[in-house]
Amino acid sequence: MSESLQNAVASTTTPSQSKQYPLVFQKLLNSGEACTQEVFLPGALAPQFVSNASALFTPDPTTYPGNYFSMLAVLEHPFSRGSVHITSSDPSLYPAIDPNYFSHPLDVYVISQAILHIQQVARTAPLSTHLKDGGYVFQEGFYELNDDNVEAFVKSSFTSEYHPMGSCAMGPRDQGGVVDERLVVHGTSNLRVVDASVFPLQVRGNLASLVYAVAERAADFVKEDAKG
C-alpha cells in the first residue's frame, strides 16, 4: 500500500471518522479478516445496467445468448462516508441521500486489486479449464483489465450490494452519532431506532443476523424501561 494511501486514511475530516478509520484500517490489515468478498454467480451480468438492478441481474437473454459465469468483488471495509439529510418538514417527502461511493481513494484501490485478482482466478486451473479459451473471452461490456484501466472500470461499473446501513449510527452526539448505546435517539426520551441504520461501521457479510441481535437487545431495553 502506498504512503499516499496510508496518509489518506490518517487524514480525517469529522470526529466520527477520526474514531472509525483506525478501526477500519485495523480490520483491513488483519490477515484473519476478509477485506473483500469474491462472489460467483451463474448467468450474465450487464455492467452498462448498474443503475437498474432488474436489468443488471437478468439481462435480456436474446442480447446475451449462451452460458455465462459472473464473478464479482465486494468491498468489506469501506472508508467512504455518505450523508442523509431531511429536505422538508413534510414527513412524506424523501430525504436527500448521498452514498458518496468511492469518495475515499483507498476504497478504489482495494476493490481494483480485487477485480484484478478475479481476472487472474478466471485464468487459473482448474477454473480456467471450464471457461471458453481459458478465461480470455469477455462478455459484451467487459474487457481486459490492467493497472492502468482498472480504476476507471470500477468507477463506471460498480453497484450497491443492497445492504444499506449507518444512517442513524450509534455513537456520541458530539461525534455525529444519532442513537446512544441503548438505541435511544439523542435528545429524546422515548424514541428508539432498531434496524441496520444504527450500525456505526460496515458489517462484513449479510446484515440479517446482526439486525436480529439488535432487535433482541432492543426488546430487553424496552422491558427494562417498563419495569423501571
Steps between C-alpha positions, in 0.01 A plus 500: 500500500643837400593766755249740342216253563606453860508877540150518356382261770667709770346822365150535648245776473245420773514381863321176409749421224790555738353222716387270220792507259761341732257213567427448132869520412580243769250257348631566151853402601395201712588178316214329682242743357362498148559838336278406204250235396535324169159384388434253220162496325357300210375708209593826332525837671484815292723778640335764285183447710657554844233757588218254424516188716234309306690548174840448661421156642256381234614648169305424185596139403473591133777754552720257693433153357709213632637391835660764721674498836539829690757588765457800731716677758337655807663759728482389865656792690430826314641834609262711290218664696170629367229721644126514561323834553136599529374724223171611651289492815253294298561135606363370169791652306816296453824614661806591296721189494857506370684165538821676389639174363876487435557847643795354690797398280576189705161348409577537131843342547376199699211410269721551193752249635217257569373533143847429361521195726166371367630531146805297601283237673295455181820417312633254754435126489280321578245783453655612171443154351124556530503844334516579132859548378622459858327813631621738231162559332298798623127554499386826341560786744813342649859519376860427596594679821843613619653746745440788259128455429354305793412803715305661216311174449418475871370858516276454195371150573447468875163451669363473852484162675161611637601488867440863605597592854638770726263790433413522873832377634559419866754730663545813710296794380804728479662252262203482262317213669121482479419237764664406830604157625138420590383596148327816625516798264712776654284780643193279546375280782267253331619458141720215386638390164524121461636397162820498293514879496652498851814311393795742524721286273446281196404141584714231341240295315122491512313728741224264612654325800627824657164671448338210689750547783435874520124437508540250784710749696250778438221279633701453819547877533127564457412239764758643741363851454143377556604346833695806605 
